[in-house]
Amino acid sequence: KKELLKPSDRRSHCVWKGDSRYYNLAIGDHILKDAAWYYDQPSDAAKDLKNYVAFDQSLGIYVEGQDYK
C-alpha cells in the first residue's frame, strides 16, 4: 500500500548500489521513521534494484502477510 509510504529527508550512499532515498511508514497516527528505502537510480552493478523498496526488518514490518523479522 504505497499510500502508507511518506517521503523522508534521509539520504545515504552505498559505493556499490548508489544513492538511496527513504520513506517513513505512516499507519494511522503511528510513524515508523525511515522504515523503508529505495534506489531510484541504482548503479549499473545494482540495476536490478530499480523499482523495489526495502523495509527495515528490525522494526517488525509485515509485507503481504509475511513476517520478515
C-alpha positions as CSV (number, residue, x, y, z in Angstrom):
1,K,0.0,0.0,0.0
2,K,2.1,2.8,-1.3
3,E,-0.2,5.4,0.3
4,L,1.4,4.4,3.7
5,L,4.8,5.5,2.5
6,K,5.7,9.1,3.1
7,P,8.9,10.7,1.8
8,S,11.7,11.1,4.3
9,D,14.5,13.7,4.2
10,R,17.1,11.0,4.9
11,R,19.6,10.0,2.2
12,S,22.5,7.6,2.2
13,H,25.1,6.4,-0.3
14,C,26.4,2.9,-1.0
15,V,29.6,2.7,-3.1
16,W,28.2,-0.4,-4.9
17,K,24.4,0.4,-5.1
18,G,24.4,4.2,-5.4
19,D,22.3,6.8,-3.6
20,S,19.3,5.7,-1.6
21,R,16.2,7.7,-0.5
22,Y,14.0,6.8,2.4
23,Y,10.3,6.6,3.3
24,N,8.6,6.9,6.7
25,L,5.8,4.4,7.1
26,A,2.6,6.0,8.4
27,I,-0.1,3.7,9.8
28,G,-2.8,5.9,11.4
29,D,-1.1,8.1,13.9
30,H,1.9,5.8,14.2
31,I,5.0,6.8,12.2
32,L,8.0,4.4,11.6
33,K,10.8,6.8,10.7
34,D,13.0,5.8,7.8
35,A,11.4,2.4,7.7
36,A,11.9,1.8,4.0
37,W,14.4,2.8,1.3
38,Y,14.9,2.6,-2.4
39,Y,17.4,3.4,-5.1
40,D,15.7,5.5,-7.8
41,Q,18.9,5.5,-9.9
42,P,20.9,2.5,-8.8
43,S,24.4,1.9,-10.2
44,D,24.8,-0.4,-13.2
45,A,26.0,-3.1,-10.9
46,A,22.8,-2.9,-8.9
47,K,20.3,-2.1,-11.7
48,D,18.0,-5.0,-10.6
49,L,17.1,-3.0,-7.5
50,K,15.3,-0.4,-9.6
51,N,11.6,-0.2,-8.7
52,Y,12.0,-2.1,-5.4
53,V,11.5,-0.9,-1.9
54,A,13.4,-2.5,1.1
55,F,12.0,-2.5,4.6
56,D,13.8,-2.4,7.9
57,Q,13.2,-5.9,9.3
58,S,14.3,-4.9,12.8
59,L,11.0,-2.9,13.0
60,G,8.9,-6.0,12.7
61,I,7.3,-4.9,9.4
62,Y,5.0,-7.4,7.7
63,V,4.8,-7.4,3.9
64,E,1.9,-9.2,2.2
65,G,1.1,-11.0,5.5
66,Q,4.7,-12.4,5.8
67,D,6.8,-11.6,8.9
68,Y,10.3,-10.9,7.7
69,K,11.7,-10.2,11.1
